[in-house]
Amino acid sequence: MDLATLVGLIGGFVVVGMAIFIGGSAGIFINVPSILIVVIGSFFVVSMKFSLVKLKNALSVAFKAFLWKSSSPQELISQALSMAKIARKDGLLKLEEVEIEDQYFARAIQLVVDGTDVAVAEEMLNHERDVTVARHEEGKNIFMAINDVAPAMGMIGTLIGLVQMLSNMSDVSTIGPAMAVALLTTLYGAILANMVAKPIADKLGMRSEEEDMCKSIIVDAVVGIAKGQSSYVLEQTLMSYLPSKSRGNLNSVDLSEDQAA
């Protein structure tokens, strides 16, 4: 679980909630018409841009911002180098005995062990990677659409409240409720956009980049292993994915025998 996302989301609402409670009654910040305009209205407007199936998938993708943790690039590279050494010493079939936690990595190695042509295996793996990235990008776009629509719906609610207030200034009792709708819709729109939709969209974008890099590392690793590259040569290829300061943290793999080979 990504604690940063969870702590950030909860912490943001706690701070806003504390400001509301300290300032007075929290009940005055609850307005059903404002909620209908911003939350339900934003959903219907966004549904015009995307299909209902895509909206449903976006919710499942959003859970990745909270629950999914990508494989460590350093761990993937270390495991790849170890498997390259095993493959050169004992053959590709020996890799079936290696326990691989990453499912994409495991499927990729299985393709090689099964004797799939390297070019075909690489094409299959790249296709799966591209489809996954596209799906995540679609989820990000939906939450970015909510980020764009929610403030606009808040402004619409504000205008509705002002029209209701100005059209009946003679009745003082209607001014307060109409003004509440005018102000609270703007507040709800800002909260939905800036405290929910935009952070989730940004986190999904970051998750997509992380997963794309990990899958690229795996593809290059598997292709190198299938071609019989030494651990040393493969290391030089895979290390390019890491920033210089992170390369020293790579788990140590004895490459001496492979270099000699």
N, C-alpha and C positions, 0 to 999 in steps of 0.2 A: 504494500500500500504506500502511496506517495503522501507522506505526512505534511509536506509543504503545502500541497493543494488543499488538504482538509483543514489544516490549521489556518491557512490564509482565508478560506471561505468562512469558517466558523468565527475566526477572530474579527473579520470585517463586520459581520452582522452583530457580534457582541458589542463592538465599539459603537455602532450606530444605535443599537438597542439601549445601551447605557446612556447615551446622549438623550434619547427620547424619554427614558424613565426619570433621569435627573431633572429634565426640563418640565415635567408635569405628567399628566395622565397619558398613558399609552393608547387609550381608547380613541383619542381624537385622531390618531394616525391610521385608523382602520376605516376605510370607506369602500363599500361594496361597488358602487358605480365606477370608481377609479380603478379598482382591481379588474373589473370586467373590461374596461376600455384598454388598459395596458397589457394585462396578462393574456386574457382570452383574445382580445383584438389583435395583439402581436402574433399570436399563434395562427390565427386565420389569415393574416396578411402574409406571413412567411410561408404558409401552406400553398399560397398562390404561386410562389416561386419554385417550390419543390413538390415532389409527389409525397403522398402520405407514407409510402414505404420508406422513402429516404428520410423522412422526419423520424420515423420509428427507429431506423438504423442509427440515426444520429444520437439518439439517447443511449443506445448500447455502446456506441463509440465513445460517448462522453464519460462512461464509467472508467475508461482507460486513464482518464486524467486523475482518477482517484485510486484505482486498484492495480493497474498494470505497471510493472517495472521491467524495463528493457534489460537484456543481458549486458553484462559489462564487456565493452570492446576488448579490454585487456585480458579478461578471462577467455573470451572467444579466440583471441590470437594465441594465447598460451596453449589452449586445447588443440587448436589447429596445428601448431608446431609439433606438439607431442604426437598427434596422429600422423603427421607427415613422416616423422621418424619411424613410427611403427610400420607404416605402409611400405617404406623403402626397405626395412629390415625383414619384415615377416609377410609382406604382401597385403593387398587391399582387403582380402577376406577377413584378415585379423581385426579389421576395424569394426566388425559386427559385435565384437566383444566389448567395445568401448561404450561406457555409459555416457549418453549425451542428453543433457537436460533441455536444451533449446530444441523445440520440435522442428523448426525450419532447418536447423543444422543437421538434425537426425535424418530428416527426409533427404536432404542433399547428399549426405554420406551414403545412404541406402541406394540412391541412384547410381553412385560410383561403384559401390560393392556389387550391384546387380549387373554391371557391365554396360551401362548406358553410355552411348557415345558422348564424349566430353562436350562437343558443340551443342548437342541436343539437350544434355543436362543443364548446361549454362543457360540456354534459351528458356527452358522450363522454369528455372529458378528466377531468372530476371523477370519473366512474365508474372510470376506470383508476387514478386517484390513490387513491381509496378502497380499491380491491381490493389495490393494492400495499401500502398501510399495514396493511390487515387481515392480509395474508400475513406481513408482518414482525412484527406483534403476535402472531400465532400462533407464530412461531418463538421470540419472546421468552418467551411463556408456557410453552413446552416446557422451555426452559432454567431458568426459574423453578421449574418442577415438579421438575426434577433437583435444584435447590438445596434444595427442601423435603424431597425423598425421601432424598437421600444421607446426611444426618446421622441420619435415622431408621433407615436400614439399618445405619449404623455402631453405633447404640445396640442394635439387634437382635443384631448380631454380638458386641457387648460382653456382652450377657446370655447368649448361647450359650456364649461362652468361660467366663464365670463359673460357669454351671451345670455345664459339663464339669469345671472345676477343683474345684468344691465336691463334686461327686458322686464324686470319686475321690481324696480327699485322702490316702488311705493309700499311693498310688503317687506318690512324689515326682517321678518322671520325667515325669509327665503335667501337672504344675502349670505348668511353664515354657511349653510349647506352648499350653496352654489360655489362660494369661494373655496370651500374645502375640496370640492371636486377639482377646481381649477389648479390648486396648489399640489394636492396629493398625487394627481396623475403625473405631473412633472417629476415629483419625488420618486414614484414607483418606476417610471420610465428610466430615470437615472440609475436607480438601484439595479433593476433588471439588466440594463446594458453594461454598466461599469463594474458591478460586483458579482455578476453571474456569467452572462454571455461572453463578454470580451475575455475575461481571465481563462474561461474554459477553452475558448477558441485558440488563444495563445498557447495554452498548455498542450492542446491536441496538436498544434503545429510543431511544438518542440518534441512531443512524443513521436510524431511522424518522422522528423529528421533523425531522431535517435534510432528508430527501428530501421529506417532506410540505410543508415550507416552500418548497423549491425548485419543486416542482410547482405550488403555489399561486401563486407569483410568475409562473410561465410561463402559467398559465391566465389570470390577470388581464392579463398583458402581451398575450397573443394576442387576447383579447376586445377590449382597448383598441385594438390595431392594426386589427382587423377593423372596428371601429366608426369608424375614422378619427380617433381622438384624437391630439392633438398630442403631441410628445415631452415638452413641459413638463407638460401635464396628466397624462400617463402616469407621468412621473417622480414627481409628488406622490403618486400612488396606490401605486407600487411602493416608494417610500422608507419607507413605513410599516412594511414588513417588517424594516427594519434598525434596530438601536439607534442612538441619536443619535451616539455616538462613532464609529460605523462609516460614517456617511453621508458624511463628508469624504473617505473613501478611495475613493469611487466614481470609476471611470475617467471622465475628462472627456469630455463629449459636447456639441458646439456646438448649443445649442437656440435660438439667437437668431432664426433664420429661422422656425422652427416656432412660436415665441411670437408672432411678428408675424402668422403665418397665423391 
